[in-house]
Amino acid sequence: MAANFFFDQEVHLFLREWVNGHQDNTLLQFEQPLEEYIANDALRDFFLNTRHPIQQLLKNRFISCHLGRRPKVVYFDPVSGDPLLAVTEQRIYNLARRMDGENMHVPFLSIHPNKQTEAGDTADINTYPIGSDLCYNSGNHFMSRPANENVFSENSKRCTAKSEGQLHILFKRGFLEDRLQDIKVLAAAMQNESERYPQFFVIYSRHSQQEGHFGTSLVIMDPANPDFPTRVLVCDTLLKNLPHHPRWWNHFIEEYSNIFGPGITEIIEDLSHPLQKVNVKGDNPYNHDWDCPYYAASMADALAGLVKSDPDLLLHGSLEAIHNAMKDLMPDYYKKSYELKDRQDIRRANRLKRWVSGREVIKDLVVAGNRKSSYEL
């Protein structure tokens, strides 16, 4: 691609200027010609000898604009779904992850440090140690803690901004039982304040310490009775025909019972969406890990939207009516006919969301590194 070719050339120009002013720092040059050194090792030397190197790179407008480009101009591999990056672009992400710490890590775009060459390229899988788990751990992909936190923070900002009035969005790190305990405390405080109207709590959380899967719940409370909900709707990303439930159902039941007592099992309703069914046997294992947080956030967004637009539906409506109303508010995953979108369309939507996650990190780094910049990505 022309854009990637020109990006590589721009980075080489940047490195040539750096080399000319930092001859004492070109540790890996040895006897190789300058052009070979710039093409092979100069970027690594730049990272080794520069404080926050990725921020220094982003001061170059051409480089920052390419790294922070919009998803519509990014080309993705039709099989793996990975973005097709320039050689030096991939190195920047890899070296930032390996050498510059978690604050410089751009989510979903770097390779595990143990799967990189010294220069920051993707290592051939045949070079991994014989018998190593690395060979079977999602190929050359990995889910990192910074990537998880980036996605969580991104979704949290968007969802919690909708909290107002009778709508309370509990989008915090921790587990479902923690959030349910929060609800009891909040409802009791509302009772003391003589609140009369029903309160709607939308929860986005991992199920439990035993089952780290993400899910969403809507808990409706009457402040006059803070010890027991009026209605509970739980949303997983697997949906089975009743009386069967998703395999995580027992975790929902256990966490709710621990807070509200065994009687809660009589009113919990299954509002799950079959979004994980786009992942089929044989998919790479990281597909589930990468997609699940976006599915759960979409369900939380939809429930929050319904609290604002049609609270009576949530109070008294049928599961089918609520389910279809949620679909109207989940256009990334559902057609206007309420049918689930094609597998490839859903995966494409999540792929673009992952790119935007990385783009937001790049934009934040540009602002942090050069607050007086007059241009925007």
C-alpha positions as CSV (number, residue, x, y, z in Angstrom):
1,M,0.0,0.0,0.0
2,A,1.2,3.5,-0.9
3,A,0.4,4.9,2.5
4,N,2.5,2.3,4.3
5,F,5.4,2.8,1.9
6,F,5.4,6.5,2.5
7,F,5.1,6.0,6.2
8,D,8.2,3.8,6.2
9,Q,10.1,6.4,4.2
10,E,9.1,9.2,6.6
11,V,10.2,7.1,9.6
12,H,13.6,6.5,7.9
13,L,14.0,10.2,7.3
14,F,13.2,10.8,11.0
15,L,15.7,8.2,12.1
16,R,18.4,9.6,9.7
17,E,18.1,13.0,11.4
18,W,18.2,11.4,14.8
19,V,21.3,9.4,13.9
20,N,23.1,12.6,12.6
21,G,22.6,14.3,16.0
22,H,23.2,11.2,18.2
23,Q,26.2,9.4,16.9
24,D,27.1,8.2,20.4
25,N,23.8,6.4,20.7
26,T,24.0,4.3,17.6
27,L,24.9,1.2,19.5
28,L,23.8,-1.4,16.9
29,Q,25.3,0.1,13.8
30,F,28.6,-1.7,14.0
31,E,30.1,-2.0,10.5
32,Q,26.8,-2.0,8.5
33,P,26.1,0.8,6.0
34,L,24.0,3.7,7.2
35,E,21.0,2.8,5.0
36,E,21.0,-0.8,6.3
37,Y,21.3,0.4,9.9
38,I,18.4,2.8,9.5
39,A,16.3,0.0,7.9
40,N,17.2,-2.6,10.4
41,D,18.3,-1.3,13.8
42,A,18.1,2.4,14.2
43,L,14.5,2.4,15.5
44,R,15.5,0.0,18.3
45,D,18.5,2.3,19.2
46,F,16.1,5.2,19.2
47,F,13.8,3.5,21.7
48,L,16.8,2.4,23.8
49,N,18.1,5.9,24.1
50,T,15.1,8.2,24.2
51,R,12.8,9.1,27.0
52,H,9.2,8.2,26.0
53,P,10.2,7.5,22.4
54,I,6.7,7.0,21.0
55,Q,5.8,10.5,22.2
56,Q,8.9,11.9,20.4
57,L,7.8,10.2,17.2
58,L,4.3,11.6,17.5
59,K,5.7,15.1,17.4
60,N,6.3,14.5,13.7
61,R,2.9,15.4,12.1
62,F,3.2,12.9,9.3
63,I,3.9,10.0,11.7
64,S,1.2,11.0,14.2
65,C,-1.4,11.4,11.4
66,H,-0.6,7.9,10.0
67,L,-0.6,6.2,13.4
68,G,-3.9,8.0,14.4
69,R,-5.6,7.5,11.0
70,R,-9.3,6.8,10.9
71,P,-10.5,3.2,10.4
72,K,-12.0,3.9,7.0
73,V,-8.5,4.3,5.5
74,V,-7.1,1.2,7.2
75,Y,-6.8,-2.1,5.3
76,F,-7.5,-5.3,7.2
77,D,-6.5,-8.8,6.4
78,P,-9.6,-10.5,5.1
79,V,-8.8,-13.8,6.9
80,S,-7.3,-12.8,10.2
81,G,-8.9,-9.3,10.4
82,D,-5.6,-7.8,11.5
83,P,-4.8,-4.3,10.2
84,L,-2.1,-4.3,7.5
85,L,0.6,-2.2,9.0
86,A,3.7,-0.7,7.6
87,V,6.9,-2.5,8.7
88,T,8.1,0.4,10.9
89,E,4.6,0.9,12.2
90,Q,4.5,-2.6,13.6
91,R,7.9,-2.1,15.1
92,I,6.9,1.1,16.8
93,Y,3.9,-0.7,18.5
94,N,6.1,-3.7,19.4
95,L,9.0,-1.7,20.8
96,A,6.7,0.6,22.7
97,R,5.2,-2.4,24.4
98,R,8.5,-4.0,25.1
99,M,10.7,-1.0,26.1
100,D,8.5,1.9,26.9
101,G,6.2,0.5,29.5
102,E,2.5,0.0,29.8
103,N,1.6,3.7,29.5
104,M,2.9,3.7,25.9
105,H,1.1,0.5,24.9
106,V,-1.3,0.8,22.1
107,P,-4.0,-1.9,22.5
108,F,-4.5,-4.7,20.0
109,L,-1.6,-3.7,17.7
110,S,1.5,-5.1,19.4
111,I,2.9,-8.6,19.5
112,H,3.8,-10.3,22.8
113,P,7.4,-9.3,23.7
114,N,8.4,-13.0,23.6
115,K,7.2,-13.3,20.1
116,Q,9.2,-10.4,18.7
117,T,12.6,-10.3,17.0
118,E,15.2,-8.0,18.5
119,A,14.3,-5.3,15.9
120,G,10.6,-5.4,16.9
121,D,9.3,-7.5,14.0
122,T,7.0,-10.5,14.4
123,A,9.1,-13.6,15.0
124,D,8.5,-16.7,13.0
125,I,6.6,-19.2,15.0
126,N,9.2,-21.8,14.2
127,T,11.7,-19.9,16.3
128,Y,9.7,-20.4,19.5
129,P,11.2,-22.8,22.0
130,I,10.1,-26.4,21.3
131,G,7.1,-27.3,23.5
132,S,6.5,-23.7,24.5
133,D,3.0,-22.6,25.3
134,L,3.7,-19.6,23.2
135,C,3.0,-21.6,20.1
136,Y,-0.5,-22.3,21.2
137,N,-1.4,-19.0,22.9
138,S,-3.5,-17.3,20.3
139,G,-0.8,-17.4,17.6
140,N,0.9,-14.1,17.5
141,H,-1.8,-12.3,19.4
142,F,-2.3,-11.6,23.0
143,M,-4.7,-9.9,25.4
144,S,-2.7,-7.5,27.7
145,R,-3.7,-5.8,30.9
146,P,-3.3,-2.3,29.3
147,A,-5.5,-3.3,26.4
148,N,-8.2,-4.6,28.7
149,E,-8.1,-1.4,30.8
150,N,-8.2,0.8,27.7
151,V,-11.4,-0.9,26.5
152,F,-12.9,-0.9,29.9
153,S,-12.2,2.8,30.4
154,E,-13.4,3.7,26.9
155,N,-16.7,1.9,27.4
156,S,-17.1,3.2,31.0
157,K,-16.8,6.9,30.0
158,R,-19.5,6.5,27.3
159,C,-21.9,4.5,29.4
160,T,-21.6,6.3,32.7
161,A,-22.1,9.6,31.0
162,K,-25.8,8.6,30.6
163,S,-26.5,8.3,34.4
164,E,-29.0,10.8,35.6
165,G,-32.3,10.9,37.4
166,Q,-33.7,7.4,37.9
167,L,-30.9,5.8,35.8
168,H,-27.7,4.6,37.6
169,I,-25.0,2.9,35.6
170,L,-22.6,0.8,37.7
171,F,-19.6,0.3,35.4
172,K,-16.7,-0.4,37.7
173,R,-13.9,-2.9,38.0
174,G,-14.8,-5.9,40.2
175,F,-17.5,-8.4,40.0
176,L,-21.3,-8.7,39.9
177,E,-21.7,-9.3,43.6
178,D,-19.8,-6.1,44.4
179,R,-22.2,-4.1,42.2
180,L,-25.3,-5.7,43.7
181,Q,-24.1,-4.8,47.2
182,D,-23.7,-1.2,45.9
183,I,-27.3,-1.3,44.8
184,K,-28.6,-2.3,48.2
185,V,-26.6,0.5,49.9
186,L,-27.8,3.1,47.3
187,A,-31.5,1.9,47.6
188,A,-31.4,2.1,51.4
189,A,-30.0,5.7,51.2
190,M,-32.9,6.6,48.8
191,Q,-35.4,5.1,51.2
192,N,-34.0,7.4,53.9
193,E,-34.4,10.3,51.5
194,S,-38.1,9.4,50.9
195,E,-37.5,8.7,47.2
196,R,-40.8,7.5,45.7
197,Y,-40.0,6.6,42.1
198,P,-38.6,3.3,40.8
199,Q,-34.8,3.3,40.3
200,F,-33.1,1.6,37.4
201,F,-29.6,0.2,37.9
202,V,-27.6,-1.0,34.8
203,I,-24.6,-3.2,35.7
204,Y,-21.7,-4.0,33.5
205,S,-19.3,-6.4,35.2
206,R,-17.5,-9.7,35.2
207,H,-19.6,-12.4,36.7
208,S,-17.4,-13.6,39.5
209,Q,-13.9,-14.6,40.5
210,Q,-14.6,-18.1,39.3
211,E,-16.1,-17.0,35.9
212,G,-14.5,-13.8,34.5
213,H,-16.9,-13.5,31.6
214,F,-18.6,-10.1,31.1
215,G,-22.3,-9.6,31.4
216,T,-24.9,-7.0,31.9
217,S,-27.9,-6.7,34.3
218,L,-30.8,-4.4,34.9
219,V,-32.0,-4.3,38.5
220,I,-35.1,-2.2,39.2
221,M,-35.6,-1.2,42.8
222,D,-38.5,0.4,44.7
223,P,-36.8,2.6,47.3
224,A,-39.6,1.7,49.7
225,N,-38.2,-1.9,49.6
226,P,-34.4,-1.6,49.4
227,D,-33.9,-5.3,50.3
228,F,-35.4,-6.9,47.3
229,P,-35.7,-5.9,43.6
230,T,-38.9,-5.2,41.7
231,R,-37.5,-6.8,38.5
232,V,-34.2,-8.3,37.5
233,L,-33.1,-8.8,33.8
234,V,-29.8,-10.4,33.1
235,C,-28.0,-10.3,29.8
236,D,-25.3,-12.8,28.7
237,T,-23.9,-13.1,25.3
238,L,-25.2,-16.6,24.7
239,L,-28.9,-17.4,24.4
240,K,-30.4,-20.9,24.6
241,N,-34.0,-21.9,24.2
242,L,-35.8,-22.0,27.6
243,P,-35.8,-23.7,30.0
244,H,-32.1,-23.9,29.1
245,H,-29.8,-21.0,29.9
246,P,-26.3,-19.9,29.0
247,R,-23.6,-22.0,30.7
248,W,-22.8,-19.0,33.0
249,W,-26.3,-18.9,34.3
250,N,-25.4,-20.5,37.6
251,H,-23.0,-17.6,38.3
252,F,-25.8,-15.1,37.9
253,I,-28.0,-17.0,40.2
254,E,-25.2,-17.5,42.9
255,E,-24.2,-13.8,42.9
256,Y,-27.8,-12.6,43.1
257,S,-28.7,-15.1,45.8
258,N,-25.7,-14.1,48.0
259,I,-27.0,-10.5,48.1
260,F,-30.8,-10.8,47.9
261,G,-31.4,-14.3,49.3
262,P,-32.5,-17.5,47.5
263,G,-36.0,-16.0,46.7
264,I,-34.4,-13.9,44.0
265,T,-34.2,-16.9,41.7
266,E,-38.0,-16.7,41.2
267,I,-37.8,-13.3,39.5
268,I,-34.5,-13.3,37.5
269,E,-35.3,-13.2,33.8
270,D,-33.0,-14.2,31.0
271,L,-32.6,-11.4,28.4
272,S,-29.4,-12.7,26.8
273,H,-28.3,-12.0,23.2
274,P,-26.7,-14.7,21.1
275,L,-23.8,-12.5,20.0
276,Q,-21.0,-15.0,20.9
277,K,-22.5,-17.4,18.3
278,V,-20.6,-15.5,15.6
279,N,-17.6,-17.2,17.1
280,V,-17.5,-20.8,15.9
281,K,-15.4,-23.9,16.6
282,G,-12.0,-23.4,15.2
283,D,-11.9,-19.6,15.8
284,N,-8.8,-18.3,17.4
285,P,-9.3,-18.1,21.2
286,Y,-8.6,-14.4,21.3
287,N,-11.8,-13.7,19.3
288,H,-14.0,-14.3,22.4
289,D,-11.8,-12.2,24.7
290,W,-11.6,-9.3,22.3
291,D,-15.3,-9.2,21.4
292,C,-17.1,-9.9,24.7
293,P,-16.5,-6.5,26.4
294,Y,-18.0,-4.8,23.3
295,Y,-21.0,-7.0,23.4
296,A,-21.6,-6.4,27.1
297,A,-21.2,-2.6,26.6
298,S,-23.6,-2.6,23.8
299,M,-26.2,-4.3,25.9
300,A,-25.6,-1.9,28.7
301,D,-26.0,1.0,26.3
302,A,-29.3,-0.4,25.0
303,L,-30.7,-0.9,28.5
304,A,-29.7,2.6,29.5
305,G,-31.4,4.0,26.4
306,L,-34.6,2.2,27.2
307,V,-34.6,3.5,30.8
308,K,-34.6,7.0,29.3
309,S,-37.0,6.4,26.4
310,D,-39.5,3.8,27.7
311,P,-39.2,2.9,31.4
312,D,-42.7,1.5,31.5
313,L,-41.6,-1.2,29.1
314,L,-38.8,-2.2,31.4
315,L,-41.2,-2.2,34.4
316,H,-44.1,-4.1,32.8
317,G,-43.2,-5.3,29.3
318,S,-42.7,-8.8,28.1
319,L,-39.2,-10.2,27.6
320,E,-39.8,-10.4,23.9
321,A,-40.8,-6.8,23.6
322,I,-37.8,-5.7,25.7
323,H,-35.5,-7.9,23.6
324,N,-36.6,-6.4,20.4
325,A,-36.4,-2.9,21.7
326,M,-32.8,-3.5,22.7
327,K,-32.1,-4.7,19.2
328,D,-33.3,-1.4,17.8
329,L,-30.6,0.3,19.9
330,M,-27.8,-2.2,18.9
331,P,-27.3,-1.4,15.2
332,D,-23.8,-2.7,15.2
333,Y,-25.1,-6.2,15.7
334,Y,-28.7,-6.3,14.5
335,K,-30.5,-5.6,11.3
336,K,-33.7,-3.5,11.2
337,S,-35.6,-6.8,10.9
338,Y,-34.3,-7.7,14.4
339,E,-32.2,-10.5,12.9
340,L,-28.6,-10.9,14.0
341,K,-26.3,-9.4,11.4
342,D,-24.0,-11.7,9.4
343,R,-21.0,-13.1,11.2
344,Q,-18.5,-11.1,9.1
345,D,-20.4,-7.8,9.7
346,I,-20.4,-8.3,13.4
347,R,-16.7,-9.1,13.4
348,R,-16.0,-6.1,11.3
349,A,-17.8,-3.8,13.7
350,N,-15.7,-5.1,16.6
351,R,-12.6,-4.9,14.5
352,L,-13.2,-1.2,13.9
353,K,-13.9,-0.6,17.6
354,R,-10.5,-2.1,18.4
355,W,-8.8,0.2,16.0
356,V,-10.6,3.2,17.5
357,S,-9.4,2.0,20.9
358,G,-5.8,2.3,19.7
359,R,-6.5,5.5,17.9
360,E,-7.7,7.1,21.1
361,V,-4.5,6.2,22.9
362,I,-2.5,7.8,20.1
363,K,-4.5,11.0,20.3
364,D,-4.0,11.1,24.1
365,L,-0.3,10.6,23.6
366,V,-0.1,13.4,21.1
367,V,-1.9,15.8,23.5
368,A,0.3,14.7,26.4
369,G,3.5,15.1,24.5
370,N,2.7,18.3,22.7
371,R,-0.1,20.3,24.3
372,K,0.6,23.3,22.3
373,S,0.1,21.5,19.0
374,S,-2.1,23.4,16.5
375,Y,-3.2,20.3,14.5
376,E,-5.5,17.5,15.3
377,L,-5.6,13.9,14.2
